[in-house]
Amino acid sequence: MITGVILLIVGFVWTFIGRLPGDISFKKGNFSFYFPIMTSIVVSIILSLIFFLIGKFR
């Protein structure tokens, strides 16, 4: 249940993060390419902090 709640919260936060200024977006005709590099960096930092805190208090 805890995992489900965490995934639900992450889903809501992800919609608010959306497209950050550092993300790469390319659109030409019917082709569009989106690479969320800045979003990936932010998510990586947040997950690193969460796992650090879990390891610290374990």
N, C-alpha and C positions, 0 to 999 in steps of 0.2 A: 504494500500500500504506500509505503514511504517513497519508493521509486516512482510510482505512478504520480504522486503529488509533485515530486521534484520535476518529472518530465512535463507535467501540466504547467508548472510555473515557468520552466524554461521555454515552453511554447509561447506563453503570453509575452515573456520578455523578448523573445526572438522577433515577434511582430513589431515591437516598439523599436528595436535596434534597426531592423530593416536594412537600408542601404546607407552605410557610413561614407563620409567623404573620400576615404582612401580606397574604396572598392573600385574595381575595374569593370566598366560596362561599355560594350561595343554593340552598336546596332546598325545594320546595313541591309535594307530591303527586307526580305523575309527571315534573315538570319540575325540572331541576337546572341551575344556571349556575355555572361556575367560571372566574374570571379571575385568573391567576397574576401579579399585579402585582409583588409582592415578589420572586418567582422571576425575573421578567423583569429587574428592576433588578439583582439579583445576577449574572445571566448577562451583562448588558450591561457591568457593571464588570469582570468577569473577562475578557471578550472584548476590552475596551478595553485592559486591561493586557497581554494577550497580543500584540495588534497593535502596541502601543507598543514592547514589547520586540523584536518582529520588525523593526520599522522602525529601532530604535536600533542593532541589530547588523547591519543590512543594508548 
